[in-house]
Each structure stands twice: as C-alpha cells, then as structure tokens.
C-alpha cells in the first residue's frame, strides 16, 4: 500500500518537474523556395518579410546550432514541377531526409507524378488542405479523388493537411472513415486553439491513423510575441491528451515562423511548453515520433 502510494506520488512529482529538453531534434516541417528562379514562386509574395531565397544552407545556419540533426521539407507550392525542384534541392544537404510533396489528386497527371516521385525514398507523401482554392470536404465528392488518395495509402505514404479549421476537421473525419488505412498528419493544430476542445477533433484524434504535428505554436498578443509558456500549455496539454505521446511531434514551420520570432526563440518557446512532460515523452516529441510516422530511417524506436 505504502509502496503504491509512493509510486503515485513519484509520478505526480515527475509531471510537475521543469525539464528543458537538450537532446537532438528532428524538424518535421520547413519550407524551401527561391524566388530568383526564372519561373518565380507562388508563395510568399514580394513584400513579405520572408520573401527571398530560403535554401538548405539558410535553414541549417540556424537549425544546426539548435541541435537539429534531421529535417523534413513540406512543399509550399501547388505547381507540380516544383516537387522535382525540391527533390533536387534536398541533394544539397543529406540531413534533409524527407519531403512532403504537393500534388492535386484530381489532376490527370496525379498517378504518373505519384509514381515518379515515390521512386525517391525521401518522398513520404502529399499535402492537401483548404488552401490554393482546394476544399478537402467538398473535393471528396468529386470523381477520382478517393481513388487517388487510396494510391497514397497503398504506397505507405502520408497525407499532411493544412490550415486547420472546423471545415477541414470535418473533411479529415470523412476521409479517415472512407480510407481508414491512410495515415493522416494534421498540421498546425496549436495555431487553431479552439479546435482542441471540440467534439469533432476528439473524434478525429480517437482514430489511431491520425497524428498531430505541433507546429505554429507561438502567437502574438497586444505586447508582441507571447513568451509565457503557461499561456500555451492548456491547448498543448489537451492535444497531448487527445492524441497521446506517440502521435504528437515537433515542426518549426521555418521560415514562416520568422514572422513571429527567429528559429532559436521559436524552439526555446516550444521547449518551455514541453518542459513539464517526462524526459522520455519529450524525446519522442522532439526526435523519434516524426521519423517513425513518416517511415524515415531511424524512425522505428
């Protein structure tokens, strides 16, 4: 009885410890682009603070000093030819081990593009959400859409969503019912804080093939960047409660995150938010979960 009580107290104490993670990291979400290319880029637009080349050397110039040892690029362009540009760009640094492409399942070229890209083991899936004029919920009713995403699932690839709102969550619920073998990663959930407390997200999180990428955590208030980790912990705690420690992982959203803070500041805030979790949970979140979810080397831990 006393031993059991002691174990309970020990666990409760462990949860309240402040333990800043200092180990290596895997970044599951960054963007690369180069507006000096002859064809230009669709995002970001001129005048944006992050407009200008963002290439591997620019990323590692910040991320390496912060302990990042591997990273995954997420395509930020809807143009099919830009997928091939990203794959060529990954060759500049072997630490860029994974890539989420951007293909339109309704395009007549989808099957051929998916087949070509999937020959590269770094290609780990596609992104689809309510951006670039797309609508995940409505598009599922269009001929060929579900069959196209079934090809993604059959190859063991992943669907990343984008820009979460209530309609996107509804679309993901429907999609996960129609394709229960498709792994789904919900991007940027912390930035849509009210969704963390909805019944729809609770239902989505109950499906083991659905994961939560906790990128876009920092927010701004009247005084600028909110640096108080306590401000974020209710939402992050709720997301961990819903998805569990094996289905949540870190993404920086660089360079989009530079709109709010530099890489070091963003990462420091995320670490502070995670500091009340046990050490093994933080290691999963920062290092192991994303490679495992995406089927990357070293991700079986």
C-alpha positions in Angstrom: 0.0 0.0 0.0 2.7 2.5 1.0 4.8 1.4 -2.0 1.9 2.0 -4.3 1.3 5.4 -2.7 4.9 6.3 -3.1 4.9 5.4 -6.8 1.8 7.5 -7.4 3.4 10.5 -5.7 6.6 10.0 -7.7 4.6 10.0 -10.9 2.8 13.2 -9.9 6.1 14.8 -9.0 7.6 13.8 -12.3 4.8 15.6 -14.1 5.4 18.8 -12.3 9.2 18.9 -12.9 10.5 21.6 -15.3 12.9 19.7 -17.5 14.1 21.6 -20.6 15.0 19.1 -23.4 18.6 19.4 -24.5 18.9 16.4 -26.8 19.0 16.2 -30.6 15.9 17.2 -32.6 14.1 16.2 -35.8 12.2 19.1 -37.5 9.1 17.8 -39.4 8.1 21.0 -41.1 10.1 23.5 -43.0 9.7 25.2 -46.4 12.3 25.9 -49.1 11.9 28.2 -52.1 13.8 30.5 -54.4 12.1 33.5 -56.0 15.1 34.2 -58.2 14.3 31.1 -60.3 13.1 32.1 -63.8 9.6 30.8 -63.1 9.4 32.6 -59.7 7.3 31.2 -56.8 3.6 31.4 -55.8 4.4 31.9 -52.1 5.5 34.1 -50.4 4.7 37.2 -52.3 7.1 40.2 -52.8 7.0 42.5 -49.8 6.5 39.6 -47.4 9.2 39.7 -44.7 10.2 36.1 -45.6 10.3 36.8 -49.4 13.7 35.9 -50.8 15.7 32.6 -51.2 15.3 30.1 -48.4 17.6 27.3 -49.2 19.2 24.4 -47.2 22.2 26.5 -46.1 19.9 29.2 -44.8 18.0 26.7 -42.7 21.0 24.9 -41.3 22.7 28.1 -40.5 20.1 28.5 -37.7 18.9 24.9 -37.0 22.3 23.2 -36.6 23.3 25.3 -33.6 19.9 24.4 -32.0 20.6 20.7 -32.1 18.6 19.7 -35.2 20.1 16.6 -36.8 17.4 15.8 -39.4 14.5 17.6 -41.1 11.6 17.2 -43.5 10.6 19.7 -46.1 6.9 20.4 -46.8 6.2 21.8 -50.3 4.6 25.3 -50.2 3.8 25.5 -53.9 0.9 23.9 -55.8 2.8 23.6 -59.0 3.6 20.0 -59.9 7.0 20.9 -61.4 8.1 22.4 -58.1 8.1 19.0 -56.5 11.0 18.0 -58.6 12.8 21.2 -57.8 12.5 20.4 -54.1 13.9 16.9 -54.5 16.9 18.3 -56.4 17.3 20.9 -53.6 17.4 18.2 -51.0 20.6 16.9 -52.5 22.4 20.0 -51.1 22.3 18.5 -47.6 21.9 14.9 -46.6 20.3 15.9 -43.3 17.1 16.8 -45.3 15.9 13.2 -45.2 12.2 13.6 -46.0 9.8 15.5 -48.2 6.0 16.0 -48.3 5.0 17.0 -51.9 2.1 18.9 -53.2 0.0 17.1 -55.8 -3.6 17.5 -56.9 -5.4 14.2 -56.6 -7.9 15.5 -59.2 -5.3 16.2 -61.8 -4.9 13.8 -64.8 -1.2 13.6 -64.1 -1.6 12.5 -60.5 -0.9 8.8 -60.9 2.2 9.4 -63.0 3.5 12.1 -60.7 3.0 10.0 -57.7 4.7 7.0 -59.3 7.7 9.2 -60.3 8.1 10.9 -57.0 7.7 7.7 -54.9 10.8 6.2 -56.6 12.8 8.6 -54.3 12.7 7.2 -50.8 12.8 10.7 -49.4 9.3 11.4 -50.8 6.9 10.5 -47.9 3.5 11.8 -49.0 1.5 14.7 -50.2 -0.2 17.8 -48.6 -3.8 18.6 -49.1 -5.9 21.1 -47.3 -8.1 24.2 -47.7 -5.6 26.3 -49.5 -4.8 27.0 -53.1 -8.6 27.0 -53.8 -8.9 23.5 -52.6 -11.6 22.1 -50.2 -10.9 18.7 -48.7 -14.5 18.1 -47.7 -16.1 19.0 -51.0 -13.4 17.5 -53.2 -14.0 14.1 -51.7 -17.3 14.1 -53.6 -15.6 14.5 -56.9 -14.9 11.6 -59.2 -11.4 10.0 -58.7 -10.4 11.9 -55.6 -10.8 9.0 -53.1 -9.2 6.5 -55.6 -6.2 8.8 -55.9 -5.7 9.1 -52.2 -6.1 5.3 -51.9 -2.9 5.1 -54.1 -1.1 7.2 -51.5 -2.2 4.9 -48.7 -1.3 1.7 -50.6 2.2 3.0 -51.1 2.6 3.5 -47.3 2.7 7.3 -47.8 1.2 10.0 -45.6 -1.4 12.8 -46.2 -0.5 16.1 -44.4 -3.4 18.5 -44.0 -3.1 22.3 -44.0 -4.6 25.4 -42.3 -6.9 23.7 -39.8 -10.4 25.0 -39.2 -13.7 23.4 -38.5 -14.4 22.5 -42.1 -11.0 20.9 -42.6 -11.5 18.8 -39.4 -14.9 17.7 -40.8 -13.2 16.8 -44.1 -10.5 14.8 -42.3 -13.1 12.9 -40.3 -14.9 11.9 -43.5 -11.7 11.0 -45.2 -10.4 8.9 -42.3 -13.7 6.9 -42.5 -13.5 6.3 -46.2 -9.8 5.5 -46.1 -9.0 4.1 -42.7 -5.6 2.8 -43.9 -4.4 6.2 -44.9 -2.1 7.8 -42.3 -3.1 11.5 -41.8 -1.0 14.2 -40.1 -2.9 17.3 -39.0 -0.6 20.3 -39.4 -0.5 23.4 -37.2 -3.1 22.4 -34.6 -1.8 24.7 -31.9 -2.5 27.7 -34.1 -6.2 26.8 -34.2 -6.5 26.6 -30.4 -10.4 26.4 -30.1 -10.4 23.2 -32.2 -8.5 21.4 -29.4 -11.7 21.5 -27.3 -14.3 20.4 -30.0 -16.0 17.0 -30.1 -15.0 16.8 -33.8 -11.3 16.9 -33.0 -11.8 14.5 -30.2 -13.4 12.0 -32.6 -10.7 12.5 -35.1 -8.0 12.0 -32.5 -9.6 8.7 -31.5 -8.5 7.2 -34.8 -5.0 5.7 -34.5 -4.0 6.5 -38.0 -4.3 10.3 -37.4 -1.3 12.2 -35.9 -0.8 15.8 -34.7 2.1 17.9 -35.9 2.5 20.6 -33.3 3.9 23.4 -35.4 2.9 27.1 -35.3 2.8 27.2 -31.5 4.0 30.8 -31.0 1.3 33.5 -31.0 1.3 37.3 -30.7 -0.7 39.5 -28.3 -1.0 43.2 -27.7 2.6 43.3 -26.5 4.1 41.2 -29.3 5.2 37.6 -29.1 3.7 35.8 -26.1 6.7 34.3 -24.3 4.8 32.9 -21.3 4.8 29.1 -21.7 1.9 28.8 -19.4 -0.3 30.6 -22.0 0.1 27.7 -24.4 0.0 24.7 -22.0 -3.7 24.2 -21.8 -4.0 23.8 -25.5 -0.9 21.6 -25.8 -1.9 19.6 -22.9 -5.3 19.0 -24.5 -3.7 17.9 -27.7 -1.4 15.5 -25.9 -4.4 14.1 -24.0 -6.3 13.6 -27.3 -3.5 12.2 -29.5 -1.2 10.6 -26.9 2.6 11.0 -26.6 3.3 8.6 -29.6 1.3 10.7 -32.1 2.4 14.2 -31.4 5.7 15.7 -32.8 7.6 18.9 -33.4 7.7 21.1 -36.5 9.3 24.5 -36.7 7.4 25.9 -39.7 10.6 27.8 -40.7 10.8 30.3 -42.3 7.1 31.1 -41.9 7.8 31.1 -38.2 10.1 34.1 -38.7 7.0 36.3 -39.0 6.9 36.0 -35.2 10.3 35.0 -33.9 13.7 33.7 -35.1 14.4 29.9 -35.0 16.1 29.9 -31.7 13.3 31.9 -30.0 10.6 29.7 -31.5 12.4 26.5 -30.5 13.0 27.8 -27.0 9.4 28.6 -26.5 8.3 25.1 -27.7 10.9 23.5 -25.3 9.5 25.6 -22.4 6.0 24.5 -23.3 7.1 20.9 -23.2 9.2 21.1 -20.1 6.6 19.7 -17.7 6.5 16.4 -19.6 8.7 13.5 -18.6 12.1 13.2 -20.4 11.1 10.2 -22.4 7.9 12.0 -23.7 10.0 15.0 -24.8 12.5 12.8 -26.6 9.6 11.1 -28.5 8.1 14.5 -29.4 11.4 16.2 -30.5 13.2 13.3 -32.1 11.6 9.9 -32.6 7.9 10.2 -33.4 8.0 12.1 -36.8 10.6 9.8 -38.5 8.5 6.8 -37.3 5.2 8.2 -38.6 6.7 9.2 -41.9 8.6 5.9 -42.4 12.0 7.5 -42.4 15.3 5.8 -41.5 15.8 5.6 -37.7 12.1 6.0 -37.1 11.3 2.6 -35.6 12.1 3.5 -32.0 
